[in-house]
Amino acid sequence: MCRMSALAATALAFSLAGAAPVAAFPFGGKSKEGVQAPAAPEAPVAAPDAIQKATGQERALATGLDPLSRAAFWAREVNIDPTDIEAGLGLARALRGLGQTEEAAASVQRLAVLAPDNVEVLLELARAQLARGEGFYGVAPALQAQTLAPSDWRAPFLLAMAYEQAQRDTEALAAHRRAVQLAPNNPAVLSNLAMFQAARGQAAEAEALLRQAAALPGATAVIRQNLALILGLQGRISEAETLARQDLPPQLVANNLAYLRSASQTVATGGSGRSWESVGSVQ
């Protein structure tokens, strides 16, 4: 028997954190310029300018960098000003993108000390714990974010996944439904609830939600391939193949179809324990 989480993450070969770990970043200490020789008393030398933070434009451009370059950029900004919340969030997100989940969690936990009521910090802390596979520790920050921003769908979205990882299915379902209520046309929210249902044997309900999500603007390849997975596990291989070929190269399609043909038609109905990679990330 296999869990839907493992199928979504393994059978379809989607991963958000495929980069290999890299060497530690320069979190502490600035490099110093060489010391100039003393000047004569009548012509003192002015002190060198302090290292400047990046401009808003430079920070905006940093979003287009690869994760390693983004991590280096934001690490520099954090070195300049360790209390800079924007820089700290940028560093945590970049580290998470590199798969350095422990470092990402530690980075954002420092921010939570500086700004305990900052919703963006709380949401990123929940994401970091989910990325570590420690959803239990993501419940508290997600709940706090939900209290501070009750109309923000991201809090119940993350809370639902945290409850799932903590194997608290009743609370997870309630959080999923709250997220859908707040963002009924968000494909990621609908897809997340669908995969929760599918992992509990509700294939028809999951398929309906995934079809709705896949038809919405902003639907991703992950959502379409989740739908292909659900169809394939119901024995509808031809439909699954049509969807799979929209986003995947031929060899990967062939591998996935071979898997689906050999997979059991019965999906385990126990707790899913889904990983972060099986659902995607939320910025």
N, C-alpha and C positions, 0 to 999 in steps of 0.2 A: 504494500500500500504506500502511496506517496502523497505528500502534501502539495497543495496547489502552489504554495510559496516556492517550493523547490522547483516545481515545473516552470513557473514564471521566470525565475531567476536563472535556471540551468538550461532547460530545454530550448529557450529562445535566445539564450546567450546575450542578454542585455546586462551591462554593468555600467554604473556611473563613476566608478572609482578604479579604473583599470591601470592607472599610472603606477609604476613601481615606486616604492619609497625612496626618498632622496636623503641626502645628508642634512644634518641639522641646520636650521637657519640662524642667522646672527641675531638672536633675540636680545642679547645684552651687550652694551658697550658700543661707543662710537669710535671710529678711527680718528686719530688726531693728526693734524697737519704738522709738518716739521717746524721746529721752533726757530724763529729768526734771531739773528745776532742782535744784541741790544743796540739801540740807536743812541746818538748823542743826546744829552739832556735837552738841548735847544730844539731838537726835532724828533719828538717821540713818535713811535710807530703806532698807528691805530690798531686796536684789537681786531682780529679777523671777524667777519660777520658770522653770526650763528648759523648753523645748518638750517635751511629753510624747509618747511613742509612743502609737499607737492601742491600745485594749484588745483582748483576745482576742475579745470579742463584736463589736467594731467591725470587726476583721479578718475575722471570719466573715461579717458582713453584706456586706463588700466583694465577696465572690464573686458576689453577685447584681447587681452594677453592670454597666453597659455597658463595653466595652473601654476607651473613652476615659477614663471616670470611674475605672475600676480603675487605669489607668496613672497618672493624677494622684494617686490615693490612695497607691499603692505608691511613686511617686517621692518623695512627701513623707516616707514612712517611711524610704526609703533616705537621704534628705538628713539625717534626724535621726541615723541610725546606719548608715553605709556597710558595717558588718560584719554586719548583720542578714541572715542567709541566707534566712529566710522572706520578708522584704520584697523581697530581690533576686530571688528566684524569682517572686514575684508580679508584679514589674515586667517581667521577661523574658517571662512568659506573656502579660501584657496587651499588650505591644508586638508580640508574635507574632500575637496576635489582631487587632491593627490592621493587620497586613500590613507592619509595620516590621521586616522580618527582619534587616537588618544591625544595627539598634540592639539588637534582642533578643539576637542572637549576641554582640555586644560586652558587653552587660550581664551575660550569664551567664558569659562568659569571665572577667570580673573575679571572679565568685564562685568559679570553679574555682581561682583563685590563692589565695583565702582558705580554701577547703575542698576540697582536691584529691581527697579520698577520700569525699566526700559523694555517695551514690548518687543522690539526687534532683537534685543539681546536674549530675552526669554525664549523667543521662537528659535533663534539659532542654537541656544543651549539644548532645546528639545531635539532639534535636528542632529546635533552632535551626538547625543545619547542614542538616538535611533541608528545613526551610522555605526556606532560601536556595537550595536545589537543589544543595548542595555535600555530597552524601552521603559522599564520600571522607573529609571531615574529621569526619564523625560516627562513623566506624568506631571510632576509638581510644577516645573516651569511652564508647561503647556496650559495647565489649569490656571496658573497665575496670569498668563497672557490672556486667556479667555475672560477672566474677571476684569482685567484692565481694558480690554478691547472686545466687548461682547458681540459686536457686529463684524468682526474680522474672521472670515472663514478659515484662515490658516491655522488658528489655534485649535479648533475642534478637528481639523484635518490631521494635524500632527498628534493631537491627543488620541484620536482613534487608533493610529498606528502604535502609539506608546502602549495603550491598553492591550492591543493585540499581542505585542511582544511580551507583555506581562501576563498573558493568558487570562485576561479579564474580558471575556467575550460580550457579556451583557452591556458593560460600560462602553466597550468599543463600538457596538452597534448604535448605541444612543449618540455617541460622538460622531459617527459617520452620518447619521440622519440629521444631526444639527448642522454639519458642514454642508450637506446637500440643501438644507433649508436656506442657508445663508448664501449659497452659490449654486443655484439649480442648473445653471448653464455652463458650469466649469467642467471641462472634460476630465481633468485629473481627479476631481472630487467624485464624479460619477463612476469613473473607472476603479477608484479605490474601494468604494462600496461594493462594486460588482465583484471584485476579486475576493473581498471578504465573504460575500455570499457564495461564490463558487467553491471556496475552500470548505464550505459547510454543506455541500451537496445541493445547492440551489442553482443548478446550471441554467435553467430557463430564465430565472430572474436576472442572473448575471449577464446572460446573453443580451437580454433586452436593454439593460443599462449600458453595456458596452457598445451596442449598436447606436444608441442615443449619443454616447460620448464620442464615438468615432465620426459621427456626422456633424459635430460642432466645430466651428472655427477654433484653431489652436490645438486640435487633436494631434497627438504625437505618434510616432512609429510604435512606441511601447504600447499605447492603447490599442492600436490596430493589431499588433501581434498578440496582445492579451486576448482579443476577440478570436483571433485565429486559433489560439490555444484552446479556448473553451469549445469552439466548434469541433476541433480535431479530437478532443477528448470525448465528444459525443458521437464520434464515428463519422463526422461529416468532413471527410478529408479533402474533398474537392473544393468546398467552400474555404476551408482553411488554407489550402494551397493558393487560391486566388488572392487572398489577403496577404499571405506571406510574401508573395512575389512583388507586392507593391513597395516593399522596403528592404528586402534582404537579397543578397547575391545568390545565384543559383545553387552553389555548393551548400550554403547554410540552409537554404530552403529544403534541399534534399535531405540533409541531416535531420532537420526538424520533422519532416514528414515521416522519415523512417522511425523516429522516436515515437511520433503520435500513433503510427500504425501498430507499434509494439506495446504501447502503454495500455494499462488497464482502463476499462471504460468506467470504472467506479473510482470516484475521487474520495480520498479520506475526509471524514467530516469532523475530525478533531481540531484543536486549536492550530492556527496556521503558523504563528511565530514568523511572519514574513520578514524578510530582510529589507533594508532600505533600497537595495538595488532593484527589487521587484516592483516598486511603485514609482520611482522617480523622485526628484527633489523639488522643493518649492522655494523660490527665492523671496 
